[in-house]
Amino acid sequence: MALASLGKLPPGQIALVLGPSGSGKSTLLRRASDLLARSSRVAHVRPPSSRARHRAVVDLLPGGLDRGLGVLGLVGLADPLLLARTYGQISDGEKARLDIARAILAGRSWVVADEFLSVVDRPCARAACRAIARAIEHSGARLLAASAHSDIGEWLSPGITIVL
């Protein structure tokens, strides 16, 4: 079974689930996340709470500013002006990368991302994939991502690809 192979994924690597809308990617991710949570710590990529979205980006970084800046740099958000803006003031591409960075900073062994980079244009997705892959490798976390966009597979270079 494809889910069994996830347990063999080395730290710093990526597992990618690809398939068209309605093919069961989200269901598979929920099931995989439940299984992974039995033996690992899992962080889900999601935006901050609605209340926190009005806070400065710098205040949304768990684990301290030094570590936060390092991970932000790895995901391609090294702009110091970004830190003073609120979540609502940054672009969709910046939000996607910030959400990944926040999940990495949570210090979990798995980062789970449904609808991975689905709201950004393809050039932004390409750049974000490369930056996020570098951040995952550097952090030692594992990324489990799902997308309807097959080009993501080429840009992420996942260790495991599951096609639905």
C-alpha positions in Angstrom: 0.0 0.0 0.0 1.2 3.5 -0.8 0.8 4.8 2.8 3.2 2.1 4.1 6.0 3.6 2.0 5.7 6.9 3.9 7.2 5.4 7.0 10.4 4.7 5.0 10.8 8.3 3.8 14.1 9.6 5.2 14.2 13.0 7.1 14.5 16.0 4.9 12.5 14.3 2.0 9.1 14.9 0.4 6.2 12.7 -0.4 3.8 14.0 -3.0 0.2 13.0 -3.7 -1.0 14.1 -7.2 -4.4 13.7 -8.8 -7.3 15.7 -10.2 -9.9 17.4 -8.1 -12.2 14.8 -6.5 -9.7 11.9 -6.8 -9.3 11.5 -3.0 -6.1 13.4 -2.3 -7.5 15.1 0.8 -9.0 11.9 2.1 -5.6 10.1 1.6 -3.8 13.0 3.4 -6.2 12.8 6.4 -5.7 9.0 6.6 -1.9 9.3 6.2 -1.8 12.1 8.8 -3.7 10.0 11.3 -1.4 7.1 10.8 1.8 9.2 11.0 0.5 10.9 14.2 0.6 7.5 15.9 4.4 7.4 15.8 5.5 11.0 14.9 4.7 14.6 15.5 2.7 16.1 12.7 2.2 19.8 11.8 -0.5 20.8 9.4 0.1 23.7 7.0 -2.7 26.2 7.6 -3.1 29.9 8.0 -3.0 31.5 11.4 -6.3 32.0 13.3 -8.5 34.8 12.1 -7.5 36.8 15.2 -3.8 36.3 14.6 -4.0 37.4 10.9 -4.0 41.0 12.0 -0.7 40.6 13.8 2.7 41.3 12.2 4.4 38.4 10.5 7.2 38.6 12.9 4.8 37.8 15.7 3.5 34.7 13.9 6.8 32.9 14.1 7.0 30.2 16.7 10.4 29.4 18.2 12.0 32.7 18.3 13.1 35.3 15.9 16.6 33.9 15.1 15.3 30.5 14.1 12.3 32.1 12.4 14.5 34.3 10.2 16.6 31.3 9.1 13.5 29.3 8.0 11.9 32.4 6.3 15.1 32.8 4.4 15.1 29.2 3.3 11.5 29.4 2.0 12.4 32.6 0.1 11.0 35.2 2.4 14.1 37.0 3.4 12.6 40.5 2.9 12.9 42.3 6.2 9.9 44.6 5.3 7.7 41.4 5.2 8.2 41.0 9.0 6.3 44.2 9.8 3.3 43.5 7.5 0.3 41.6 8.7 -0.7 38.2 7.2 -3.6 39.9 5.4 -1.1 42.4 3.7 1.1 39.8 2.1 0.5 38.0 -1.3 -0.9 34.5 -1.7 2.5 33.2 -2.6 4.1 34.8 0.5 1.2 33.4 2.6 1.8 29.9 1.2 5.5 30.0 2.0 4.9 31.6 5.4 2.4 28.8 6.3 5.0 26.2 5.4 7.7 28.0 7.4 5.4 28.2 10.4 4.7 24.4 10.2 8.5 23.7 9.9 9.1 26.0 12.9 6.6 24.0 15.0 9.4 21.4 15.2 7.4 18.4 14.0 8.9 15.4 12.1 6.1 15.7 9.5 4.6 18.7 7.7 1.3 18.0 6.0 0.1 20.3 3.2 -3.2 19.8 1.4 -3.8 21.9 -1.8 -0.1 22.6 -1.8 0.5 25.9 -3.6 -2.8 25.7 -5.4 -3.6 29.4 -5.0 -0.5 30.7 -6.6 0.5 31.2 -10.3 2.8 28.7 -11.8 6.0 30.8 -11.9 5.5 31.6 -8.2 4.8 27.9 -7.5 8.0 26.9 -9.2 10.1 29.2 -7.2 8.3 28.3 -4.0 8.7 24.6 -4.6 12.5 24.9 -4.9 12.7 27.1 -1.8 10.4 24.9 0.2 12.3 21.7 -0.8 15.5 23.3 0.4 13.8 24.3 3.7 12.5 20.8 4.2 15.9 19.3 3.5 17.6 21.7 5.9 15.1 21.3 8.7 15.1 17.5 8.6 11.3 17.4 8.6 9.4 15.4 6.1 6.8 17.0 3.8 3.6 15.2 2.8 1.9 17.4 0.2 -1.1 17.0 -2.1 -1.7 18.9 -5.4 -3.8 18.7 -8.5 -0.9 20.4 -10.4 1.4 17.7 -11.8 4.2 20.2 -12.5 4.7 20.3 -8.7 6.3 16.9 -8.9 9.0 18.1 -11.3 9.8 21.1 -9.1 9.8 19.4 -5.7 11.7 16.3 -6.7 9.9 14.1 -4.2 11.3 10.9 -2.8 7.8 9.3 -3.1 5.0 10.2 -5.5 1.5 8.8 -5.3 -0.7 9.4 -8.3 -4.4 9.0 -7.9 
